[in-house]
């Protein structure tokens, strides 16, 4: 995903985001090959875009406990 228009992207907040507004991550599921990720506190700020396969591997590793604090 080289240069994409993300203005129409729908965003969802991570289920692990806390309730007081900190540590909030949002992702968009609108793209088949890529996963845009942003900080929900700065919606007009920078967006990181990951290949869908790499994002899936990262999420699986976190779920499996391979990446802990």
mmJSON file of the N, C-alpha and C atoms, coordinates in Angstrom:
{"data_MODEL":{"atom_site":{
"group_PDB":["ATOM","ATOM","ATOM","ATOM","ATOM","ATOM","ATOM","ATOM","ATOM","ATOM","ATOM","ATOM","ATOM","ATOM","ATOM","ATOM","ATOM","ATOM","ATOM","ATOM","ATOM","ATOM","ATOM","ATOM","ATOM","ATOM","ATOM","ATOM","ATOM","ATOM","ATOM","ATOM","ATOM","ATOM","ATOM","ATOM","ATOM","ATOM","ATOM","ATOM","ATOM","ATOM","ATOM","ATOM","ATOM","ATOM","ATOM","ATOM","ATOM","ATOM","ATOM","ATOM","ATOM","ATOM","ATOM","ATOM","ATOM","ATOM","ATOM","ATOM","ATOM","ATOM","ATOM","ATOM","ATOM","ATOM","ATOM","ATOM","ATOM","ATOM","ATOM","ATOM","ATOM","ATOM","ATOM","ATOM","ATOM","ATOM","ATOM","ATOM","ATOM","ATOM","ATOM","ATOM","ATOM","ATOM","ATOM","ATOM","ATOM","ATOM","ATOM","ATOM","ATOM","ATOM","ATOM","ATOM","ATOM","ATOM","ATOM","ATOM","ATOM","ATOM","ATOM","ATOM","ATOM","ATOM","ATOM","ATOM","ATOM","ATOM","ATOM","ATOM","ATOM","ATOM","ATOM","ATOM","ATOM","ATOM","ATOM","ATOM","ATOM","ATOM","ATOM","ATOM","ATOM","ATOM","ATOM","ATOM","ATOM","ATOM","ATOM","ATOM","ATOM","ATOM","ATOM","ATOM","ATOM","ATOM","ATOM","ATOM","ATOM","ATOM","ATOM","ATOM","ATOM","ATOM","ATOM","ATOM","ATOM","ATOM","ATOM","ATOM","ATOM","ATOM","ATOM","ATOM","ATOM","ATOM","ATOM","ATOM","ATOM","ATOM","ATOM","ATOM","ATOM","ATOM","ATOM","ATOM","ATOM","ATOM","ATOM","ATOM","ATOM","ATOM","ATOM","ATOM","ATOM","ATOM","ATOM","ATOM","ATOM","ATOM","ATOM","ATOM","ATOM","ATOM","ATOM","ATOM","ATOM","ATOM","ATOM","ATOM","ATOM","ATOM","ATOM","ATOM","ATOM","ATOM","ATOM","ATOM","ATOM","ATOM","ATOM","ATOM","ATOM","ATOM","ATOM"],
"id":[1,2,3,4,5,6,7,8,9,10,11,12,13,14,15,16,17,18,19,20,21,22,23,24,25,26,27,28,29,30,31,32,33,34,35,36,37,38,39,40,41,42,43,44,45,46,47,48,49,50,51,52,53,54,55,56,57,58,59,60,61,62,63,64,65,66,67,68,69,70,71,72,73,74,75,76,77,78,79,80,81,82,83,84,85,86,87,88,89,90,91,92,93,94,95,96,97,98,99,100,101,102,103,104,105,106,107,108,109,110,111,112,113,114,115,116,117,118,119,120,121,122,123,124,125,126,127,128,129,130,131,132,133,134,135,136,137,138,139,140,141,142,143,144,145,146,147,148,149,150,151,152,153,154,155,156,157,158,159,160,161,162,163,164,165,166,167,168,169,170,171,172,173,174,175,176,177,178,179,180,181,182,183,184,185,186,187,188,189,190,191,192,193,194,195,196,197,198,199,200,201,202,203,204,205,206,207],
"type_symbol":["N","C","C","N","C","C","N","C","C","N","C","C","N","C","C","N","C","C","N","C","C","N","C","C","N","C","C","N","C","C","N","C","C","N","C","C","N","C","C","N","C","C","N","C","C","N","C","C","N","C","C","N","C","C","N","C","C","N","C","C","N","C","C","N","C","C","N","C","C","N","C","C","N","C","C","N","C","C","N","C","C","N","C","C","N","C","C","N","C","C","N","C","C","N","C","C","N","C","C","N","C","C","N","C","C","N","C","C","N","C","C","N","C","C","N","C","C","N","C","C","N","C","C","N","C","C","N","C","C","N","C","C","N","C","C","N","C","C","N","C","C","N","C","C","N","C","C","N","C","C","N","C","C","N","C","C","N","C","C","N","C","C","N","C","C","N","C","C","N","C","C","N","C","C","N","C","C","N","C","C","N","C","C","N","C","C","N","C","C","N","C","C","N","C","C","N","C","C","N","C","C","N","C","C","N","C","C"],
"label_atom_id":["N","CA","C","N","CA","C","N","CA","C","N","CA","C","N","CA","C","N","CA","C","N","CA","C","N","CA","C","N","CA","C","N","CA","C","N","CA","C","N","CA","C","N","CA","C","N","CA","C","N","CA","C","N","CA","C","N","CA","C","N","CA","C","N","CA","C","N","CA","C","N","CA","C","N","CA","C","N","CA","C","N","CA","C","N","CA","C","N","CA","C","N","CA","C","N","CA","C","N","CA","C","N","CA","C","N","CA","C","N","CA","C","N","CA","C","N","CA","C","N","CA","C","N","CA","C","N","CA","C","N","CA","C","N","CA","C","N","CA","C","N","CA","C","N","CA","C","N","CA","C","N","CA","C","N","CA","C","N","CA","C","N","CA","C","N","CA","C","N","CA","C","N","CA","C","N","CA","C","N","CA","C","N","CA","C","N","CA","C","N","CA","C","N","CA","C","N","CA","C","N","CA","C","N","CA","C","N","CA","C","N","CA","C","N","CA","C","N","CA","C","N","CA","C","N","CA","C","N","CA","C","N","CA","C","N","CA","C","N","CA","C"],
"label_alt_id":[null,null,null,null,null,null,null,null,null,null,null,null,null,null,null,null,null,null,null,null,null,null,null,null,null,null,null,null,null,null,null,null,null,null,null,null,null,null,null,null,null,null,null,null,null,null,null,null,null,null,null,null,null,null,null,null,null,null,null,null,null,null,null,null,null,null,null,null,null,null,null,null,null,null,null,null,null,null,null,null,null,null,null,null,null,null,null,null,null,null,null,null,null,null,null,null,null,null,null,null,null,null,null,null,null,null,null,null,null,null,null,null,null,null,null,null,null,null,null,null,null,null,null,null,null,null,null,null,null,null,null,null,null,null,null,null,null,null,null,null,null,null,null,null,null,null,null,null,null,null,null,null,null,null,null,null,null,null,null,null,null,null,null,null,null,null,null,null,null,null,null,null,null,null,null,null,null,null,null,null,null,null,null,null,null,null,null,null,null,null,null,null,null,null,null,null,null,null,null,null,null,null,null,null,null,null,null],
"label_comp_id":["UNK","UNK","UNK","UNK","UNK","UNK","UNK","UNK","UNK","UNK","UNK","UNK","UNK","UNK","UNK","UNK","UNK","UNK","UNK","UNK","UNK","UNK","UNK","UNK","UNK","UNK","UNK","UNK","UNK","UNK","UNK","UNK","UNK","UNK","UNK","UNK","UNK","UNK","UNK","UNK","UNK","UNK","UNK","UNK","UNK","UNK","UNK","UNK","UNK","UNK","UNK","UNK","UNK","UNK","UNK","UNK","UNK","UNK","UNK","UNK","UNK","UNK","UNK","UNK","UNK","UNK","UNK","UNK","UNK","UNK","UNK","UNK","UNK","UNK","UNK","UNK","UNK","UNK","UNK","UNK","UNK","UNK","UNK","UNK","UNK","UNK","UNK","UNK","UNK","UNK","UNK","UNK","UNK","UNK","UNK","UNK","UNK","UNK","UNK","UNK","UNK","UNK","UNK","UNK","UNK","UNK","UNK","UNK","UNK","UNK","UNK","UNK","UNK","UNK","UNK","UNK","UNK","UNK","UNK","UNK","UNK","UNK","UNK","UNK","UNK","UNK","UNK","UNK","UNK","UNK","UNK","UNK","UNK","UNK","UNK","UNK","UNK","UNK","UNK","UNK","UNK","UNK","UNK","UNK","UNK","UNK","UNK","UNK","UNK","UNK","UNK","UNK","UNK","UNK","UNK","UNK","UNK","UNK","UNK","UNK","UNK","UNK","UNK","UNK","UNK","UNK","UNK","UNK","UNK","UNK","UNK","UNK","UNK","UNK","UNK","UNK","UNK","UNK","UNK","UNK","UNK","UNK","UNK","UNK","UNK","UNK","UNK","UNK","UNK","UNK","UNK","UNK","UNK","UNK","UNK","UNK","UNK","UNK","UNK","UNK","UNK","UNK","UNK","UNK","UNK","UNK","UNK"],
"label_asym_id":["A","A","A","A","A","A","A","A","A","A","A","A","A","A","A","A","A","A","A","A","A","A","A","A","A","A","A","A","A","A","A","A","A","A","A","A","A","A","A","A","A","A","A","A","A","A","A","A","A","A","A","A","A","A","A","A","A","A","A","A","A","A","A","A","A","A","A","A","A","A","A","A","A","A","A","A","A","A","A","A","A","A","A","A","A","A","A","A","A","A","A","A","A","A","A","A","A","A","A","A","A","A","A","A","A","A","A","A","A","A","A","A","A","A","A","A","A","A","A","A","A","A","A","A","A","A","A","A","A","A","A","A","A","A","A","A","A","A","A","A","A","A","A","A","A","A","A","A","A","A","A","A","A","A","A","A","A","A","A","A","A","A","A","A","A","A","A","A","A","A","A","A","A","A","A","A","A","A","A","A","A","A","A","A","A","A","A","A","A","A","A","A","A","A","A","A","A","A","A","A","A","A","A","A","A","A","A"],
"label_entity_id":["1","1","1","1","1","1","1","1","1","1","1","1","1","1","1","1","1","1","1","1","1","1","1","1","1","1","1","1","1","1","1","1","1","1","1","1","1","1","1","1","1","1","1","1","1","1","1","1","1","1","1","1","1","1","1","1","1","1","1","1","1","1","1","1","1","1","1","1","1","1","1","1","1","1","1","1","1","1","1","1","1","1","1","1","1","1","1","1","1","1","1","1","1","1","1","1","1","1","1","1","1","1","1","1","1","1","1","1","1","1","1","1","1","1","1","1","1","1","1","1","1","1","1","1","1","1","1","1","1","1","1","1","1","1","1","1","1","1","1","1","1","1","1","1","1","1","1","1","1","1","1","1","1","1","1","1","1","1","1","1","1","1","1","1","1","1","1","1","1","1","1","1","1","1","1","1","1","1","1","1","1","1","1","1","1","1","1","1","1","1","1","1","1","1","1","1","1","1","1","1","1","1","1","1","1","1","1"],
"label_seq_id":[1,1,1,2,2,2,3,3,3,4,4,4,5,5,5,6,6,6,7,7,7,8,8,8,9,9,9,10,10,10,11,11,11,12,12,12,13,13,13,14,14,14,15,15,15,16,16,16,17,17,17,18,18,18,19,19,19,20,20,20,21,21,21,22,22,22,23,23,23,24,24,24,25,25,25,26,26,26,27,27,27,28,28,28,29,29,29,30,30,30,31,31,31,32,32,32,33,33,33,34,34,34,35,35,35,36,36,36,37,37,37,38,38,38,39,39,39,40,40,40,41,41,41,42,42,42,43,43,43,44,44,44,45,45,45,46,46,46,47,47,47,48,48,48,49,49,49,50,50,50,51,51,51,52,52,52,53,53,53,54,54,54,55,55,55,56,56,56,57,57,57,58,58,58,59,59,59,60,60,60,61,61,61,62,62,62,63,63,63,64,64,64,65,65,65,66,66,66,67,67,67,68,68,68,69,69,69],
"pdbx_PDB_ins_code":[null,null,null,null,null,null,null,null,null,null,null,null,null,null,null,null,null,null,null,null,null,null,null,null,null,null,null,null,null,null,null,null,null,null,null,null,null,null,null,null,null,null,null,null,null,null,null,null,null,null,null,null,null,null,null,null,null,null,null,null,null,null,null,null,null,null,null,null,null,null,null,null,null,null,null,null,null,null,null,null,null,null,null,null,null,null,null,null,null,null,null,null,null,null,null,null,null,null,null,null,null,null,null,null,null,null,null,null,null,null,null,null,null,null,null,null,null,null,null,null,null,null,null,null,null,null,null,null,null,null,null,null,null,null,null,null,null,null,null,null,null,null,null,null,null,null,null,null,null,null,null,null,null,null,null,null,null,null,null,null,null,null,null,null,null,null,null,null,null,null,null,null,null,null,null,null,null,null,null,null,null,null,null,null,null,null,null,null,null,null,null,null,null,null,null,null,null,null,null,null,null,null,null,null,null,null,null],
"Cartn_x":[0.86,0.0,0.898,1.17,2.125,1.518,0.533,-0.105,-1.604,-2.25,-3.676,-4.425,-5.64,-6.52,-7.255,-6.96,-7.567,-8.696,-9.09,-10.113,-11.461,-11.783,-13.067,-12.963,-11.788,-11.598,-12.443,-13.001,-13.692,-12.697,-12.714,-11.744,-12.444,-11.775,-12.292,-11.19,-11.606,-10.654,-10.319,-9.1,-8.669,-9.495,-9.825,-10.566,-9.702,-8.401,-7.492,-7.222,-7.848,-7.673,-8.338,-7.683,-8.264,-9.352,-10.127,-11.301,-10.987,-9.796,-9.504,-8.874,-8.869,-8.389,-6.922,-6.198,-4.792,-4.596,-3.466,-3.091,-4.163,-4.695,-5.763,-5.22,-5.445,-5.014,-6.251,-6.26,-7.358,-6.805,-7.577,-7.205,-8.383,-8.077,-9.107,-9.076,-10.256,-10.386,-10.849,-10.746,-11.286,-10.399,-9.216,-8.273,-7.855,-7.925,-7.637,-6.162,-5.279,-3.853,-3.086,-3.741,-3.023,-3.892,-3.227,-3.928,-3.372,-4.13,-3.719,-3.953,-3.022,-3.084,-2.782,-3.561,-3.329,-3.602,-3.168,-3.421,-4.777,-5.73,-7.07,-7.105,-6.114,-6.062,-5.616,-5.045,-4.561,-5.077,-6.39,-6.951,-6.449,-5.986,-5.44,-3.928,-3.353,-1.913,-1.463,-0.242,0.314,-0.379,-0.354,-0.924,0.181,0.336,1.26,0.463,1.016,0.316,1.171,0.569,1.257,0.641,1.438,0.883,-0.026,-1.139,-2.131,-1.534,-0.698,-0.089,0.812,1.615,2.484,1.687,0.603,-0.244,-0.884,-1.344,-1.943,-0.943,0.284,1.325,1.618,1.657,1.897,0.771,-0.481,-1.627,-1.625,-1.313,-1.253,-0.167,0.975,2.064,1.664,0.965,0.506,-0.513,-1.462,-2.475,-1.872,-0.847,-0.191,0.742,0.906,1.76,3.23,3.574,4.991,5.564,4.711,5.153,4.46,5.165,4.602,5.316,4.682,5.278,6.57],
"Cartn_y":[-1.17,0.0,1.222,1.735,2.838,4.169,4.594,5.868,5.652,5.631,5.355,6.487,6.679,7.669,6.999,7.418,6.82,7.677,8.731,9.638,8.95,7.962,7.263,5.977,5.704,4.465,4.492,3.347,3.224,2.641,3.149,2.78,2.12,1.139,0.525,0.543,0.773,0.859,-0.548,-0.738,-2.011,-2.354,-3.616,-4.056,-3.972,-3.78,-3.665,-2.217,-1.269,0.134,0.381,1.181,1.419,2.486,2.589,3.458,4.931,5.254,6.649,7.435,6.876,7.608,7.406,6.634,6.39,5.078,4.92,3.678,3.189,4.077,3.706,3.531,2.367,2.02,1.771,2.284,2.034,1.409,0.502,-0.128,-0.025,-0.131,-0.149,-1.508,-2.08,-3.375,-3.207,-2.003,-1.695,-2.117,-2.625,-2.944,-4.405,-5.1,-6.539,-6.846,-6.088,-6.412,-5.652,-4.707,-3.858,-3.524,-3.181,-2.79,-1.445,-0.373,0.924,0.958,1.57,1.653,3.094,3.609,4.982,5.103,6.209,6.551,7.252,6.713,7.292,8.693,9.036,10.365,11.418,10.975,11.887,11.377,11.439,10.858,11.489,12.722,13.366,13.231,12.473,12.281,11.19,10.755,9.751,8.399,7.661,6.315,5.362,4.277,3.219,2.199,1.728,0.74,-0.517,-1.626,-2.916,-3.843,-4.738,-5.786,-6.645,-7.073,-7.832,-9.091,-9.784,-11.016,-10.732,-9.687,-9.314,-8.889,-8.155,-7.729,-8.943,-9.895,-11.118,-11.891,-11.982,-12.678,-11.943,-10.625,-9.825,-10.029,-9.933,-10.105,-11.509,-12.524,-13.901,-14.037,-13.408,-13.473,-12.806,-11.692,-11.008,-11.869,-12.42,-13.284,-14.504,-15.06,-16.256,-15.952,-14.676,-14.288,-14.247,-14.256,-14.211,-12.811,-11.792,-10.412,-9.884,-9.8,-9.295,-8.019,-7.287,-6.04,-6.346],
"Cartn_z":[0.0,0.0,0.0,-1.129,-1.247,-0.843,-1.558,-1.26,-1.354,-0.233,-0.217,0.442,-0.019,0.562,1.715,2.914,4.096,4.667,3.954,4.477,4.671,3.862,3.986,4.808,5.343,6.106,7.377,7.708,8.989,9.987,11.185,12.204,13.382,13.977,15.198,16.242,17.479,18.573,19.057,19.449,20.002,21.233,21.378,22.559,23.809,23.646,24.783,25.176,24.48,24.85,26.19,27.02,28.337,28.275,29.328,29.353,29.597,30.101,30.444,29.294,28.102,26.938,26.612,27.401,27.111,26.377,25.742,25.063,24.103,23.293,22.364,20.947,20.428,19.093,18.246,17.023,16.095,14.836,14.256,12.998,12.032,10.764,9.737,9.046,8.883,8.2,6.753,6.221,4.895,3.73,3.996,2.929,3.019,1.92,1.924,2.17,1.595,1.651,2.716,3.384,4.33,5.532,6.638,7.86,8.322,8.117,8.651,10.163,10.896,12.351,12.747,13.71,14.167,15.663,16.223,17.61,17.655,18.403,18.42,19.026,19.841,20.437,19.425,18.301,17.256,15.902,15.668,14.449,13.145,13.211,12.009,11.929,12.834,12.871,11.917,12.079,11.17,11.31,10.221,10.167,9.74,10.469,10.064,9.277,8.175,7.35,7.274,7.699,7.714,6.679,6.128,5.28,6.14,5.565,6.327,6.944,6.23,6.749,7.952,7.858,8.968,10.185,9.986,11.096,11.766,10.975,11.527,12.372,11.909,12.674,13.982,13.941,15.137,16.158,15.707,16.605,17.216,16.417,16.926,17.999,17.785,18.762,20.075,19.993,21.2,21.931,21.197,21.814,22.483,21.872,22.411,23.578,23.887,25.012,24.68,23.393,23.021,23.169,23.276,23.482,24.717,25.771,27.032,27.438,28.356,28.872,29.585],
"occupancy":[1.0,1.0,1.0,1.0,1.0,1.0,1.0,1.0,1.0,1.0,1.0,1.0,1.0,1.0,1.0,1.0,1.0,1.0,1.0,1.0,1.0,1.0,1.0,1.0,1.0,1.0,1.0,1.0,1.0,1.0,1.0,1.0,1.0,1.0,1.0,1.0,1.0,1.0,1.0,1.0,1.0,1.0,1.0,1.0,1.0,1.0,1.0,1.0,1.0,1.0,1.0,1.0,1.0,1.0,1.0,1.0,1.0,1.0,1.0,1.0,1.0,1.0,1.0,1.0,1.0,1.0,1.0,1.0,1.0,1.0,1.0,1.0,1.0,1.0,1.0,1.0,1.0,1.0,1.0,1.0,1.0,1.0,1.0,1.0,1.0,1.0,1.0,1.0,1.0,1.0,1.0,1.0,1.0,1.0,1.0,1.0,1.0,1.0,1.0,1.0,1.0,1.0,1.0,1.0,1.0,1.0,1.0,1.0,1.0,1.0,1.0,1.0,1.0,1.0,1.0,1.0,1.0,1.0,1.0,1.0,1.0,1.0,1.0,1.0,1.0,1.0,1.0,1.0,1.0,1.0,1.0,1.0,1.0,1.0,1.0,1.0,1.0,1.0,1.0,1.0,1.0,1.0,1.0,1.0,1.0,1.0,1.0,1.0,1.0,1.0,1.0,1.0,1.0,1.0,1.0,1.0,1.0,1.0,1.0,1.0,1.0,1.0,1.0,1.0,1.0,1.0,1.0,1.0,1.0,1.0,1.0,1.0,1.0,1.0,1.0,1.0,1.0,1.0,1.0,1.0,1.0,1.0,1.0,1.0,1.0,1.0,1.0,1.0,1.0,1.0,1.0,1.0,1.0,1.0,1.0,1.0,1.0,1.0,1.0,1.0,1.0,1.0,1.0,1.0,1.0,1.0,1.0],
"B_iso_or_equiv":[0.0,0.0,0.0,0.0,0.0,0.0,0.0,0.0,0.0,0.0,0.0,0.0,0.0,0.0,0.0,0.0,0.0,0.0,0.0,0.0,0.0,0.0,0.0,0.0,0.0,0.0,0.0,0.0,0.0,0.0,0.0,0.0,0.0,0.0,0.0,0.0,0.0,0.0,0.0,0.0,0.0,0.0,0.0,0.0,0.0,0.0,0.0,0.0,0.0,0.0,0.0,0.0,0.0,0.0,0.0,0.0,0.0,0.0,0.0,0.0,0.0,0.0,0.0,0.0,0.0,0.0,0.0,0.0,0.0,0.0,0.0,0.0,0.0,0.0,0.0,0.0,0.0,0.0,0.0,0.0,0.0,0.0,0.0,0.0,0.0,0.0,0.0,0.0,0.0,0.0,0.0,0.0,0.0,0.0,0.0,0.0,0.0,0.0,0.0,0.0,0.0,0.0,0.0,0.0,0.0,0.0,0.0,0.0,0.0,0.0,0.0,0.0,0.0,0.0,0.0,0.0,0.0,0.0,0.0,0.0,0.0,0.0,0.0,0.0,0.0,0.0,0.0,0.0,0.0,0.0,0.0,0.0,0.0,0.0,0.0,0.0,0.0,0.0,0.0,0.0,0.0,0.0,0.0,0.0,0.0,0.0,0.0,0.0,0.0,0.0,0.0,0.0,0.0,0.0,0.0,0.0,0.0,0.0,0.0,0.0,0.0,0.0,0.0,0.0,0.0,0.0,0.0,0.0,0.0,0.0,0.0,0.0,0.0,0.0,0.0,0.0,0.0,0.0,0.0,0.0,0.0,0.0,0.0,0.0,0.0,0.0,0.0,0.0,0.0,0.0,0.0,0.0,0.0,0.0,0.0,0.0,0.0,0.0,0.0,0.0,0.0,0.0,0.0,0.0,0.0,0.0,0.0],
"pdbx_formal_charge":[null,null,null,null,null,null,null,null,null,null,null,null,null,null,null,null,null,null,null,null,null,null,null,null,null,null,null,null,null,null,null,null,null,null,null,null,null,null,null,null,null,null,null,null,null,null,null,null,null,null,null,null,null,null,null,null,null,null,null,null,null,null,null,null,null,null,null,null,null,null,null,null,null,null,null,null,null,null,null,null,null,null,null,null,null,null,null,null,null,null,null,null,null,null,null,null,null,null,null,null,null,null,null,null,null,null,null,null,null,null,null,null,null,null,null,null,null,null,null,null,null,null,null,null,null,null,null,null,null,null,null,null,null,null,null,null,null,null,null,null,null,null,null,null,null,null,null,null,null,null,null,null,null,null,null,null,null,null,null,null,null,null,null,null,null,null,null,null,null,null,null,null,null,null,null,null,null,null,null,null,null,null,null,null,null,null,null,null,null,null,null,null,null,null,null,null,null,null,null,null,null,null,null,null,null,null,null],
"auth_seq_id":[1,1,1,2,2,2,3,3,3,4,4,4,5,5,5,6,6,6,7,7,7,8,8,8,9,9,9,10,10,10,11,11,11,12,12,12,13,13,13,14,14,14,15,15,15,16,16,16,17,17,17,18,18,18,19,19,19,20,20,20,21,21,21,22,22,22,23,23,23,24,24,24,25,25,25,26,26,26,27,27,27,28,28,28,29,29,29,30,30,30,31,31,31,32,32,32,33,33,33,34,34,34,35,35,35,36,36,36,37,37,37,38,38,38,39,39,39,40,40,40,41,41,41,42,42,42,43,43,43,44,44,44,45,45,45,46,46,46,47,47,47,48,48,48,49,49,49,50,50,50,51,51,51,52,52,52,53,53,53,54,54,54,55,55,55,56,56,56,57,57,57,58,58,58,59,59,59,60,60,60,61,61,61,62,62,62,63,63,63,64,64,64,65,65,65,66,66,66,67,67,67,68,68,68,69,69,69],
"auth_comp_id":["UNK","UNK","UNK","UNK","UNK","UNK","UNK","UNK","UNK","UNK","UNK","UNK","UNK","UNK","UNK","UNK","UNK","UNK","UNK","UNK","UNK","UNK","UNK","UNK","UNK","UNK","UNK","UNK","UNK","UNK","UNK","UNK","UNK","UNK","UNK","UNK","UNK","UNK","UNK","UNK","UNK","UNK","UNK","UNK","UNK","UNK","UNK","UNK","UNK","UNK","UNK","UNK","UNK","UNK","UNK","UNK","UNK","UNK","UNK","UNK","UNK","UNK","UNK","UNK","UNK","UNK","UNK","UNK","UNK","UNK","UNK","UNK","UNK","UNK","UNK","UNK","UNK","UNK","UNK","UNK","UNK","UNK","UNK","UNK","UNK","UNK","UNK","UNK","UNK","UNK","UNK","UNK","UNK","UNK","UNK","UNK","UNK","UNK","UNK","UNK","UNK","UNK","UNK","UNK","UNK","UNK","UNK","UNK","UNK","UNK","UNK","UNK","UNK","UNK","UNK","UNK","UNK","UNK","UNK","UNK","UNK","UNK","UNK","UNK","UNK","UNK","UNK","UNK","UNK","UNK","UNK","UNK","UNK","UNK","UNK","UNK","UNK","UNK","UNK","UNK","UNK","UNK","UNK","UNK","UNK","UNK","UNK","UNK","UNK","UNK","UNK","UNK","UNK","UNK","UNK","UNK","UNK","UNK","UNK","UNK","UNK","UNK","UNK","UNK","UNK","UNK","UNK","UNK","UNK","UNK","UNK","UNK","UNK","UNK","UNK","UNK","UNK","UNK","UNK","UNK","UNK","UNK","UNK","UNK","UNK","UNK","UNK","UNK","UNK","UNK","UNK","UNK","UNK","UNK","UNK","UNK","UNK","UNK","UNK","UNK","UNK","UNK","UNK","UNK","UNK","UNK","UNK"],
"auth_asym_id":["A","A","A","A","A","A","A","A","A","A","A","A","A","A","A","A","A","A","A","A","A","A","A","A","A","A","A","A","A","A","A","A","A","A","A","A","A","A","A","A","A","A","A","A","A","A","A","A","A","A","A","A","A","A","A","A","A","A","A","A","A","A","A","A","A","A","A","A","A","A","A","A","A","A","A","A","A","A","A","A","A","A","A","A","A","A","A","A","A","A","A","A","A","A","A","A","A","A","A","A","A","A","A","A","A","A","A","A","A","A","A","A","A","A","A","A","A","A","A","A","A","A","A","A","A","A","A","A","A","A","A","A","A","A","A","A","A","A","A","A","A","A","A","A","A","A","A","A","A","A","A","A","A","A","A","A","A","A","A","A","A","A","A","A","A","A","A","A","A","A","A","A","A","A","A","A","A","A","A","A","A","A","A","A","A","A","A","A","A","A","A","A","A","A","A","A","A","A","A","A","A","A","A","A","A","A","A"],
"auth_atom_id":["N","CA","C","N","CA","C","N","CA","C","N","CA","C","N","CA","C","N","CA","C","N","CA","C","N","CA","C","N","CA","C","N","CA","C","N","CA","C","N","CA","C","N","CA","C","N","CA","C","N","CA","C","N","CA","C","N","CA","C","N","CA","C","N","CA","C","N","CA","C","N","CA","C","N","CA","C","N","CA","C","N","CA","C","N","CA","C","N","CA","C","N","CA","C","N","CA","C","N","CA","C","N","CA","C","N","CA","C","N","CA","C","N","CA","C","N","CA","C","N","CA","C","N","CA","C","N","CA","C","N","CA","C","N","CA","C","N","CA","C","N","CA","C","N","CA","C","N","CA","C","N","CA","C","N","CA","C","N","CA","C","N","CA","C","N","CA","C","N","CA","C","N","CA","C","N","CA","C","N","CA","C","N","CA","C","N","CA","C","N","CA","C","N","CA","C","N","CA","C","N","CA","C","N","CA","C","N","CA","C","N","CA","C","N","CA","C","N","CA","C","N","CA","C","N","CA","C","N","CA","C","N","CA","C","N","CA","C","N","CA","C"],
"pdbx_PDB_model_num":[1,1,1,1,1,1,1,1,1,1,1,1,1,1,1,1,1,1,1,1,1,1,1,1,1,1,1,1,1,1,1,1,1,1,1,1,1,1,1,1,1,1,1,1,1,1,1,1,1,1,1,1,1,1,1,1,1,1,1,1,1,1,1,1,1,1,1,1,1,1,1,1,1,1,1,1,1,1,1,1,1,1,1,1,1,1,1,1,1,1,1,1,1,1,1,1,1,1,1,1,1,1,1,1,1,1,1,1,1,1,1,1,1,1,1,1,1,1,1,1,1,1,1,1,1,1,1,1,1,1,1,1,1,1,1,1,1,1,1,1,1,1,1,1,1,1,1,1,1,1,1,1,1,1,1,1,1,1,1,1,1,1,1,1,1,1,1,1,1,1,1,1,1,1,1,1,1,1,1,1,1,1,1,1,1,1,1,1,1,1,1,1,1,1,1,1,1,1,1,1,1,1,1,1,1,1,1]
}}}
